[in-house]
Amino acid sequence: MGKDSKLSPAQKAYQQVASKHETKRPVGINCVKAFIFGGLVCTFGQLIQNGYIHYFDFTEKTAGDPTVATLVFLAALLTGFGVYDRFGQLAGAGSAVPVTGFANSMASAAIEHRTEGYVLGVGSNMFKLAGSVIVFGVVAAFFVVLIKMAFFEL
Amino acid sequence: MLVGKRTWMFEKRPVIISSGVIGGPFEKQGALANDFDRFYDDLWCGEKSYEQAQKKLLEDACQEALNKANLKQEDIQFIFAGDLLNQITSTSFACRSLSIPYFGLFGACATSMEALALAAYVVNSQGAQHVLTGSCSHNAAIEKTFRYPTEYGSQKPPTAQWTVTAAGVGLVASQGEGAVVTSATIGKVIDEGLKDPFNMGAAMAPAAVDTIKAHLTDRNLSTDHYDLILTGDLAKIGRPIALELFQQNKISIQEDIFQDAGLLIYKPDQPIQAGASGAGCSAAVTYGHILKRIQSGELKRVLIVATGALLSPLTFQQKESIPCIAHAVSIEHQGGM
């Protein structure tokens, strides 16, 4: 846990006792579950996309947007019904990584802060969790573009 | 009267003449459902926000205790109570409608016994005849304050604990029928440098052991003086740690008399990870389940050790460790000395 040097010997001794009794996160199983459930979400998304191409007037390029919109809508709906958090407990990162996780983080924050009104509650808290995804997404994109330009344009 | 370093003996034997325990829907499905007075089937408790719902729980529990004792608000001199929300608003708002002179307390999940210790002290020193005391917590309100939005799909680790939706209140009186409060030991703030807010049991266990040790030393007792030593919310991780600490401190304790409210309140098949927590946990279990067992004579002497983690969401984000506290109060059957 980082700066262990600040701990006294007694604290260190206690933390050894404590960590012995701590139930560790089942990281291996969590990874497998995340892989399977995340994969299922993506497979479901692929089915939706194929449906848009097959039954509607979309091409492989243009079907992406309505597919994402459908998944976001479904995730928000399931969040409202109080189901998505249970799925999250089971699927872990498998529920967080796809676009559905992003939708859930916004919808759940919006629901949570409904009691504080639309402006100060819903509006300002909606991006409480999703905000850092956007910030670091934009920052990362900026640097990736710089690297891309350095390699391919110069 | 002070004995030892930090223990009060209540020689006038203040009595808990009645109690009120209100729970939410999840507690209704729990293991101690029979020991609650009433449940709300809906987390909103008929209010517009979860914070108000938490207030409602405490209000109702107080009213229940008053009704059972056949007393009115005017008959109560003081109320000692608290909760976990910022500025303990739920408790203060509940006391606005109760209109009883009020001491608002914050000791995180240890508030229940902090309040009972002070209430008993005031009654014992003839500062009052009737004092209400209790604490409350509401799962959704507390999750919102301390963690993520309730509907956010984050995966909780196996060390996490489930915040109880409940309020527990006791009415302490100078005389009457009921379990008597005999002594109280006040805890120190103990910090072993743990930082994981999803593992409160491990952070709080040393505080519980420290207070129990002080209690036994001050009163010159061994653990077998008690039929039951009940910690507040150490749960699956904290309880075995505490048992190991007892061994290290050469305090002998029988495992079956050392129990935890956070492990009693729910059924094992409920999805609560390591166990229950919250200011309402120790309060509801003590004023419901434990008082019943004392009154029936099944338990003669019980030591309740409520445990609290004194962190805030801010201190956690600033990478501070989690300071913890535990307060112990002994409650006994009226007949036995």
Interface residues (C-beta under 8 A of the other chain):
Chain A: M1 G2 K6 L7 S8 A10 Q11 Y14 Q15 V17 A18 H21 E22 T23 K24 R25 P26 N30 T79 G80 G82 Y84 D85 R86 F87 G88 Q89 A91 G92 A93 S95 A96 G101 N104 S105 A107 S108 A109 I111 E112 H113 T115 K128 L129
Chain B: K48 S49 Y50 E51 K144 Y148 P149 T150 E151 Y152 G153 S154 Q155 K156 P157 P158 T159 D191 E192 G193 L194 K195 D196 N199 A202 A205 P206 K236 I237 P240 I241 E244 L245 Q248 P271 A274 K319
